[in-house]
Amino acid sequence: MEQKLATLKARLAEIADLHATGALLGWDQETYMPDGGAAERAEQLATIYKIAHEKFTADEIGELLEAVQPLAEQLDDDADDAALLRVARRDYDKARKLPTDLVVALSRATSHGVESWKKARAANDFAAFQPHLEKIVDLTIQKAEVLGYEEHIYNALLDDYEPDMKISQINPIFRQVKDATVPLVAAINAQPPIDASFLHRRFDPKTQWDFGVAVVKDFGYDFTRGRQDKSAHPFTTSFGVGDVRITTRILENYLPSALFSTMHEAGHGMYEQGIAPSLARTPLRDGASLGIHESQSRMWENVVGRSMGFWQHYYPTLQKSFSAQLGDVSLETFYRAINKVTPSLIRVEADEVTYNLHIFVRFELEQALVTGELKVADLPEAWNEKYRAYLGVTPDSDTNGVMQDIHWSSGLIGYFPTYSLGNILSMQFFNKMVAENPAIPAEIARGEFGTVLGWLRENIHRHGRKYTPAELVERVTGGGIDAQPYIKYITDKYTEIYGS
Amino acid sequence: MEQKLATLKARLAEIADLHATGALLGWDQETYMPDGGAAERAEQLATIYKIAHEKFTADEIGELLEAVQPLAEQLDDDADDAALLRVARRDYDKARKLPTDLVVALSRATSHGVESWKKARAANDFAAFQPHLEKIVDLTIQKAEVLGYEEHIYNALLDDYEPDMKISQINPIFRQVKDATVPLVAAINAQPPIDASFLHRRFDPKTQWDFGVAVVKDFGYDFTRGRQDKSAHPFTTSFGVGDVRITTRILENYLPSALFSTMHEAGHGMYEQGIAPSLARTPLRDGASLGIHESQSRMWENVVGRSMGFWQHYYPTLQKSFSAQLGDVSLETFYRAINKVTPSLIRVEADEVTYNLHIFVRFELEQALVTGELKVADLPEAWNEKYRAYLGVTPDSDTNGVMQDIHWSSGLIGYFPTYSLGNILSMQFFNKMVAENPAIPAEIARGEFGTVLGWLRENIHRHGRKYTPAELVERVTGGGIDAQPYIKYITDKYTEIYGS
């Protein structure tokens, strides 16, 4: 049986290599690939994911999983091998349901989809993107149908990003956040607006880059096992525990864009870099879920990166780097500006309070797309409608509206709610961490992050996919997902900032 | 039978995708990969090439090749499909001889080998590299033995890079070059040395980069289907006809390094970019051989790039870009300096006359390594010995000696003679081209390269691997490989420069 386990692990390692290779093809496509490479790249991605799928769904894997089952039952639940077999079994049962043709068709459609999205977004031409998105939605529905689901077709998709999570669990949680957000935004809107216009001065891109790099180095993002590049939409990707890369996007005339995206992606990156090396080349070498992943990125970006303590330490340095732009701006003014609450068009640049409203728009539209209630052709109008209803703003273009995010073009449907789940979880984790280490806020105000990162590594990162998100939340907090800490956090923080 | 052909092509396309993906893993390793990624990257490369090898050597491919054989016999020899089946059959028969374990072992050994070489080269520590190279040589000998050979074990390796070529054909050709080179170098050494010291002034790297890019754009290297990056050792790699990338290395205090390496790699790159799009994702989407490849790179670098005509056009621009460094240097002085003949240590920076002597050193040492006459441990001394004998110089370090090239660390043994074959072929092709288009020298002197590139595309590039090198040389020149045009070229050019 030990021999069978070794064989199974060798097979799974090869499949992990294929996924890492697919990730590199994707990273390169977003960062350095010349335009001429797009058509062949789509084929390469399709081939790699097809082979990975065929190899993983081979009968042999099923037989090996069957053969080692007695071993799995002898092992302690917390043992790496026990988790490996649990997760591999779960993935295998799901993957066996997906025909290779569908996997290939989705890979090809999304590879072309991303290229089309890039061009259409640049040209504000939704009509050019529409047939690609229609194809992707159609294939996604097919995928959900073959995977099967309870209650709602969307649950089949959600499960890819947030294992075991259901719409029926999400809805009451999001409802609480929405119910708290609406009066908070109203109260804020009743106050005099914060002047953040100085953030739109011209900030030298290289200086922005260097500052962001210095901050995330301080956080603990390891550049010997990663790097940062530029891409149209910032993302994190991983080719192993030794190579976890982030990207950013620099806007010359809007300082927060690169700054907070670098912190955000480094939060993802540190999670992947913190996975135990013993899990390398296994299906466990990944985050527990996207919600858990976002809890990390949003914690570093917002709970740490937009806190007064953080800027007490870093603002003098930033101010020195941009003395012409920030010389006349006090710490207090800067802090209020980067936390300015204002209903806006672009999710990735939204403030913490309205951010979740952007998610709710997407979450609801995705559901309508996959149930067939909404046609892709009608999506731009539906998008604009919801922005008017939830945020009181109307996109000036599809580029700044329905085409602002890469997700749907790359087939990530069912992904968006994990951002809000991440926001919610970030405060549950942060509160627990500070309860155990009351010195943390003072450390952050000294630019010291060792305790934070150490706690996250110990309690969350090192486990990779060993536990389901619900198991992990239970292990860390002793309970389930709970919106109240997050609601209290934004209410307290923004009531103080706006003095209402 | 048409159905079988379609199936065969689909299988071969997947294998082409795997090779392209392997090339991307390799490109990334040399350009952007953080150090931490090395161990997992080695596994990824091994997995991809293992799968490619398994898929290509599957019984099914043999059966499909067998089944479509009647079709192949009906086709015109020049038809793409006829060539595809010829080449696939040849590759298949060779690949079937290689056990997958050996392919994997070589991939892993060379992946680790490159990492070790990089570190050992930086630290001038051959002892650290030695066990890796021993492993690579050992596996290479195993490979040659299973492939089989006539006359000499080295022929088995040579065949990978120069199909059908034998040592017994190379020796008399190289002998002619050597016999012509030795008295030419002696005559040159009897003349007053050229002062090229100004080439060692400080040249801003970005300006060097921009000038090189502008030149190869003029050549016709297509940046919408390629890009240039930096690496320790310049190389060209291709992920398809739409994505052919080059790299360069910039030395701040030696102008020719980046300049001529960019031209050289662009020569390779334009070859790959010129392959007919109809050959995409087939085994024909590659150069006919490395000798043919080098004939392109060396032609652009030397026959074009080191000609007086070329610099009549470009020197004013270069001089303007580096007015402080070159303001006091005339065109004639510059031309003589970049063509200065001087026995030296580094192959990639050698002049045209002594270049082949660098190759002969490597060619002879490789033979001795694979016959077992020379041990890896004794390689540095043997290297230095040959440099003293052939070039009259002694390496000051292994970094500038036996470890200067990446080739052996990445398993490229049998590759070096193709550089000299390329030099020889470059003049056969160039003479033919100018005989058909006498205006070419005048065009080059106006910075116009359309006729040159058009002729190369039509006569060489578009065919990819459709013809063997011998067939291609016969098609283009009406004869076989012939050292005399190259000997006449270097004799005439350097006799004029040195006025002897």
Interface residues (C-beta under 8 A of the other chain):
Chain A: A13 E14 D17 L18 A20 T21 L24 L25 D28 Y32 M33 P34 D35 G36 G37 A38 A39 E40 R41 E43 Q44 A46 T47 I48 K50 I51 D222 F223 T224 R225 G226 R227 D229 F239 G240 V241 G242 D243 R245 A280 R281
Chain B: A13 E14 D17 L18 A20 T21 L24 L25 D28 Y32 M33 P34 D35 G36 G37 A38 A39 E40 R41 E43 Q44 A46 T47 I48 K50 I51 D222 F223 T224 R225 G226 R227 D229 F239 G240 V241 G242 D243 R245 A280 R281
